[in-house]
């Protein structure tokens, strides 16, 4: 009979956008000394927080099993995570309601016998090691490269650990480190077996090969995260991020804000600054047609339950067309009005450059700079738009709300949901009557869907 082995696994996962670029990290720890035995992390492409957290759990359990391939049922693993959802579901106290979480939970449960694994929720501040690994993996994916344990700083930022309260480990402590070389090769095989038994669906995404997550275990006398040998980890082509899997988190129905830009005015095709400090133009004939077709689009969908509009005329006219078809009232929110462009109102970009070159250069360089003549900075716009968003989301859990608004508020809502910097506003284009959607979940994260092709509205 194999000697009993006990380890602690700390795991985490994250998504920058939920769904968005995602990654996980996990560390296997000696409960007797508090020292890390192995680390694993991986960028998994586009996925949600919950998917990344489950993937981190699976990788951590698999790494622990790979460290002690001969332990069998004698291996005992205590999992510590700051995901209440994963801990409660894997402990059997919460039902797994979301269908996309079930195969991930099944994969996690299949790594080791259920009687060999215990779970504990910990505050995020106590899970810094795994959190840092997950962020390093996401950073690597962003840069088009594979996570490298030798470059990891997770162990440096991990909180000082004291030995676990688990019963003492049986067997020579040196055996734990001696299994490190086997762990690297065994993990890839174990993950492959799990993928075969419990394949994860990737709706709408090509079935591409995903490299095995690299695992590092320190050699005797070498600190974790600096192991020089990383054999058996396939390398991802630079600049080609892996394709991952995303799904809505198991956190209840989100508040869904459908963002409709108003129809055209006479100023729209000429690309003139048209904010809240100008002439407040009405819809043109083209714009009225776009509003009517948008109304037909939303009537066919049948999903909109409330309509909120900017106070400016072009938005109120667009919103009224939709409201008439849906039999809904229109609520006005001042926070959704367009930027006040000051002295630039009614001018083209070229005309502004000719007349106010220095002011325009400063405006393009900083979100805190306002247009000439007392206009609004993008920072000021972001503050009021975020406040409007919070008001609407707070009362709209599980509901779909149509916001009829302008270019800058829509770009701002998308930017904030994606966690993009202010300069991202200059890299988006929104056609008149275009549609974007942001779903806000209970954990504070958001997902974005863009529909900038307005051919269905012509």
C-alpha positions in Angstrom: 0.0 0.0 0.0 1.4 3.4 -0.9 2.3 5.9 1.8 -0.2 8.7 2.3 0.6 11.9 0.6 -0.9 15.3 1.4 -0.7 18.5 -0.5 -2.5 21.8 -0.8 -3.6 23.2 -4.1 -4.3 26.9 -4.5 -5.9 27.8 -7.8 -7.4 30.8 -9.5 -8.6 32.0 -12.9 -9.5 35.3 -14.5 -11.0 36.9 -17.6 -10.4 40.5 -18.8 -13.9 41.1 -20.1 -15.9 38.1 -18.9 -15.9 36.7 -21.4 -12.5 38.0 -22.6 -8.8 37.0 -22.7 -8.6 34.5 -19.9 -6.0 32.5 -18.0 -5.5 30.4 -14.9 -2.9 29.6 -12.4 -2.4 27.0 -9.8 0.3 26.1 -7.3 0.9 22.8 -5.4 2.1 23.4 -1.8 3.8 21.2 0.8 1.5 21.5 3.8 4.3 20.7 6.2 6.6 23.6 5.2 4.3 25.9 3.2 6.8 25.7 0.3 5.5 25.5 -3.4 6.2 22.2 -5.1 4.9 23.0 -8.6 3.3 25.8 -10.5 1.1 25.7 -13.6 -0.5 28.5 -15.6 -2.0 28.8 -19.1 -3.6 31.4 -21.3 -6.9 29.8 -22.6 -8.1 32.4 -25.1 -11.6 33.9 -24.7 -13.5 32.6 -21.7 -15.4 33.7 -18.6 -14.1 34.0 -15.1 -15.9 30.8 -14.0 -14.5 28.8 -16.9 -11.0 30.0 -16.1 -11.4 29.2 -12.4 -12.6 25.7 -13.2 -9.7 25.2 -15.6 -7.3 26.4 -12.8 -8.8 23.8 -10.5 -8.5 21.0 -13.0 -4.8 22.0 -13.7 -4.0 22.2 -10.0 -5.5 18.8 -9.2 -3.8 17.3 -12.2 -0.4 18.7 -11.2 -0.8 17.3 -7.7 -1.7 13.9 -9.1 1.3 14.1 -11.5 3.7 14.8 -8.6 2.8 11.5 -7.0 1.9 9.1 -9.7 2.3 6.1 -7.5 0.3 7.4 -4.5 -3.1 6.3 -5.9 -5.9 6.6 -3.5 -3.5 7.5 -0.7 -3.1 11.0 -2.2 -5.0 13.7 -0.2 -5.4 17.2 -1.7 -6.8 20.2 0.1 -8.0 22.8 -2.4 -8.0 26.5 -1.5 -9.7 29.0 -3.9 -11.3 32.4 -3.6 -14.1 31.4 -6.0 -17.1 30.7 -3.8 -19.0 29.3 -6.7 -16.4 26.6 -7.6 -15.8 25.7 -3.9 -19.5 25.3 -3.1 -20.3 23.5 -6.3 -17.4 21.0 -6.0 -18.2 20.5 -2.3 -21.7 19.5 -3.3 -23.5 22.3 -1.4 -24.6 24.2 -4.5 -26.2 22.8 -7.5 -24.5 23.3 -10.9 -27.3 25.0 -12.8 -25.4 26.3 -15.8 -25.1 23.6 -18.5 -21.6 24.8 -19.6 -20.2 24.4 -16.1 -21.2 20.8 -15.8 -18.5 19.3 -18.1 -15.9 21.3 -16.3 -17.0 20.2 -12.9 -17.1 16.6 -14.2 -13.5 17.0 -15.4 -12.4 18.3 -12.1 -14.2 15.5 -10.2 -12.6 12.8 -12.4 -8.9 13.8 -11.7 -8.9 12.2 -8.2 -11.4 10.2 -6.2 -13.9 12.6 -4.5 -12.9 11.2 -1.1 -9.3 12.4 -1.8 -10.2 16.1 -2.2 -11.4 18.7 0.3 -12.3 22.3 -0.5 -11.9 25.6 1.4 -12.9 29.1 0.3 -10.3 31.8 1.1 -10.4 35.5 0.6 -8.7 36.8 -2.5 -5.9 38.4 -0.5 -4.9 34.9 0.6 -4.8 33.6 -3.0 -2.2 35.9 -4.4 0.2 33.3 -5.6 -2.4 31.6 -7.9 -3.8 35.0 -8.9 -0.5 36.3 -10.0 0.1 33.1 -12.0 -3.2 33.6 -13.8 -2.4 37.2 -14.6 1.0 36.2 -15.9 -0.7 33.7 -18.2 -3.1 36.4 -19.5 -0.2 38.8 -20.0 1.6 36.1 -22.0 -1.4 35.4 -24.1 -1.8 39.1 -24.8 1.8 39.2 -26.0 1.4 36.1 -28.2 3.7 33.9 -26.1 3.6 30.9 -23.8 3.7 31.4 -20.0 7.2 30.7 -18.7 7.7 29.6 -15.1 11.2 30.9 -15.1 9.9 34.4 -15.6 7.2 34.1 -12.9 7.2 36.4 -10.0 4.3 34.8 -8.3 6.4 33.2 -5.5 7.8 36.6 -4.7 4.4 38.2 -4.2 2.8 35.2 -2.4 2.0 35.9 1.3 4.2 34.2 3.9 2.8 30.8 4.6 2.7 28.9 7.7 2.5 25.1 7.7 -1.0 23.8 7.1 -3.3 22.6 9.8 -3.7 19.3 7.9 -2.3 16.2 9.6 1.4 15.8 9.0 2.5 14.3 5.7 3.6 10.6 5.9 6.7 9.6 4.1 10.1 11.2 3.5 9.6 14.9 2.6 12.3 14.6 -0.1 10.1 12.3 -2.1 7.8 15.3 -2.9 10.5 17.1 -4.7 11.8 13.9 -6.3 8.6 13.6 -8.2 8.9 17.0 -9.9 10.5 15.7 -13.1 7.8 13.1 -13.5 5.1 15.8 -13.0 6.0 17.8 -16.0 5.6 14.8 -18.4 2.6 13.3 -16.5 0.6 16.4 -16.5 0.3 16.6 -20.3 -0.8 13.0 -20.5 -3.3 13.4 -17.6 -4.8 16.5 -19.2 -5.1 14.7 -22.5 -7.0 11.9 -20.9 -9.3 14.3 -19.1 -10.1 16.1 -22.4 -10.9 12.8 -24.0 -13.3 11.7 -21.3 -14.9 15.1 -20.8 -14.5 17.2 -23.9 -15.4 20.9 -23.4 -17.7 22.3 -26.2 -16.6 25.4 -28.0 -19.7 26.9 -29.5 -19.0 28.7 -32.7 -15.2 28.3 -32.4 -13.0 26.1 -34.6 -11.7 23.0 -32.9 -8.0 24.0 -32.5 -5.2 22.3 -30.6 -4.5 23.9 -27.3 -0.9 23.4 -25.9 -0.6 21.6 -22.6 -0.1 24.0 -19.7 3.5 24.1 -18.6 4.3 23.0 -15.1 7.4 23.9 -13.1 8.7 22.3 -10.0 11.9 23.5 -8.3 14.9 21.3 -8.1 16.3 20.7 -4.6 17.6 24.0 -3.2 16.2 26.1 -6.0 13.3 28.5 -5.3 9.9 27.8 -7.0 9.4 29.6 -10.3 13.1 29.5 -11.3 13.4 25.9 -12.6 15.4 25.8 -15.8 13.9 22.7 -17.3 10.5 23.0 -18.9 10.4 19.9 -21.1 7.4 18.7 -22.9 5.6 22.1 -23.2 4.6 22.8 -26.8 5.3 26.4 -27.8 2.6 28.6 -29.2 3.4 30.6 -32.3 4.3 34.2 -31.5 1.5 36.6 -32.2 -1.2 33.8 -32.5 -3.3 33.6 -29.4 -4.9 30.4 -28.6 -8.6 30.0 -29.2 -10.5 29.4 -26.0 -14.1 28.8 -25.0 -16.4 31.3 -23.5 -19.9 31.1 -21.9 -22.1 33.0 -19.6 -21.1 32.6 -15.9 -23.3 30.7 -13.5 -24.3 33.8 -11.7 -27.9 34.3 -12.8 -29.3 36.3 -15.7 -27.3 39.5 -16.4 -28.6 43.0 -16.9 -28.4 43.3 -20.7 -28.0 46.8 -22.1 -28.7 47.0 -25.9 -26.9 50.1 -27.2 -28.6 51.7 -30.2 -27.0 54.7 -31.9 -29.6 57.2 -33.1 -30.4 57.4 -36.9 -28.7 59.9 -39.2 -29.1 63.7 -39.0 -28.0 66.1 -41.7 -24.7 66.4 -40.0 -24.0 62.6 -39.8 -22.9 61.9 -43.4 -20.6 65.0 -43.3 -18.9 63.7 -40.2 -19.4 66.9 -38.3 -19.0 67.3 -34.5 -22.6 67.1 -33.2 -22.8 67.0 -29.4 -25.1 68.3 -26.7 -23.9 71.9 -27.1 -25.0 72.4 -30.7 -28.2 72.9 -32.6 -29.8 69.6 -31.4 -30.7 68.5 -35.0 -33.6 66.2 -35.9 -33.4 63.0 -37.8 -33.1 63.3 -41.6 -35.3 61.3 -43.9 -32.6 58.6 -44.0 -32.4 58.7 -40.2 -36.2 58.3 -39.8 -36.0 55.2 -42.1 -33.2 53.8 -40.0 -35.3 54.3 -36.9 -38.3 52.5 -38.4 -36.2 49.6 -39.5 -34.6 49.4 -36.1 -38.0 49.3 -34.6 -39.0 46.4 -36.8 -35.8 44.6 -35.8 -36.5 44.9 -32.1 -40.1 44.0 -32.6 -39.1 40.8 -34.3 -36.7 40.0 -31.5 -39.2 40.6 -28.8 -36.5 40.9 -26.1 -36.5 44.6 -25.1 -38.4 45.3 -21.9 -37.5 48.9 -21.3 -36.3 51.9 -23.3 -34.0 54.6 -22.0 -33.0 57.5 -24.2 -30.7 60.5 -24.3 -32.6 63.8 -24.0 -31.4 65.0 -27.4 -33.9 65.2 -30.2 -32.3 62.7 -32.6 -32.3 60.0 -29.8 -35.8 60.8 -28.6 -37.1 60.4 -32.2 -35.3 57.1 -32.7 -36.5 55.8 -29.3 -40.1 56.9 -30.1 -40.1 54.9 -33.3 -39.0 51.7 -31.4 -41.4 52.4 -28.5 -44.4 52.8 -30.8 -43.7 49.3 -32.2 -43.1 47.7 -28.8 -45.8 49.5 -26.9 -43.3 50.8 -24.3 -42.7 54.2 -22.7 -39.4 56.0 -23.1 -37.4 57.0 -20.0 -35.0 59.9 -20.4 -31.6 59.8 -18.7 -29.4 63.0 -18.9 -26.3 60.8 -18.4 -26.7 59.4 -21.9 -26.4 62.7 -23.8 -23.6 63.2 -26.2 -20.4 65.1 -25.3 -20.5 68.9 -25.4 -17.9 69.7 -28.1 -17.9 73.5 -27.3 -16.7 75.6 -30.1 -16.2 72.6 -32.3 -19.9 71.9 -32.7 -20.9 71.7 -36.3 -17.4 71.6 -37.6 -15.6 68.8 -39.4 -12.4 67.3 -38.0 -10.4 69.1 -40.7 -12.0 72.4 -39.9 -11.2 72.0 -36.2 -7.6 71.2 -37.1 -7.3 74.4 -39.2 -8.8 76.6 -36.5 -7.8 75.0 -33.2 -4.8 72.9 -34.0 -3.1 73.1 -30.6 -6.4 72.4 -28.8 -7.1 69.5 -31.0 -3.7 68.0 -30.4 -4.1 68.3 -26.7 -7.6 66.8 -26.8 -6.3 63.8 -28.7 -3.5 63.3 -26.3 -5.4 63.4 -23.0 -8.9 62.3 -21.9 -8.8 65.1 -19.3 -8.6 67.9 -22.0 -11.9 69.5 -23.1 -12.6 70.9 -26.6 -12.2 74.6 -27.1 -14.7 76.9 -25.6 -15.8 75.1 -22.5 -16.8 71.7 -23.9 -16.6 68.4 -22.0 -13.5 66.2 -21.6 -13.9 62.5 -22.3 -13.0 61.9 -18.6 -16.1 64.0 -17.6 -18.3 62.1 -20.1 -17.0 58.8 -18.8 -18.0 59.7 -15.2 -21.6 60.6 -16.0 -22.0 57.7 -18.4 -20.8 55.3 -15.8 -23.2 56.8 -13.3 -26.1 56.3 -15.7 -25.0 52.8 -16.4 -24.9 52.0 -12.7 -28.3 53.4 -12.1 -29.8 51.3 -15.0 -28.0 48.1 -14.2 -29.0 48.3 -10.5 -32.6 48.0 -11.4 -32.3 45.7 -14.4 -31.0 42.3 -13.3 -32.4 39.7 -15.6 -33.9 42.3 -18.0 -33.0 43.7 -21.4 -33.0 47.5 -21.7 -32.6 49.4 -24.9 -30.4 52.5 -24.5 -30.8 55.0 -27.4 -27.8 57.2 -27.3 -24.7 58.6 -29.1 -21.3 57.7 -30.4 -19.3 58.7 -27.3 -21.6 57.2 -24.6 -21.7 53.9 -26.5 -17.9 53.8 -27.1 -17.5 54.7 -23.4 -19.7 51.9 -22.2 -17.9 49.4 -24.5 -14.5 50.7 -23.4 -15.4 50.4 -19.7 -16.8 46.9 -20.2 -13.6 45.8 -21.9 -11.3 47.5 -19.5 -9.7 49.3 -22.4 -7.8 52.6 -22.0 -9.4 56.0 -22.9 -7.5 56.1 -26.2 -9.5 53.2 -27.4 -12.3 55.6 -28.1 -10.4 56.8 -31.2 -10.1 53.2 -32.5 -13.8 52.4 -32.7 -16.3 53.3 -35.4 -20.0 53.3 -34.9 -22.4 53.7 -37.8 -25.7 55.5 -37.5 -28.4 53.1 -36.0 -25.7 50.5 -35.2 -26.3 48.1 -32.3 -23.9 46.9 -29.6 -24.8 44.9 -26.5 -23.2 44.7 -23.0 -24.3 42.2 -20.5 -23.5 43.0 -16.8 -23.2 40.0 -14.4 -23.7 39.8 -10.7 -19.9 39.6 -10.0 -19.4 43.0 -11.6 -18.0 41.8 -14.9 -19.4 42.4 -18.3 -19.4 40.9 -21.8 -19.6 42.8 -25.1 -21.3 41.9 -28.4 -20.9 44.3 -31.3 -23.2 44.5 -34.4 -21.8 47.4 -36.4 -23.2 46.1 -39.8 -26.4 48.0 -40.3 -27.4 46.3 -43.6 -30.4 44.8 -41.8 -31.7 48.3 -41.1 -31.5 49.6 -44.7 
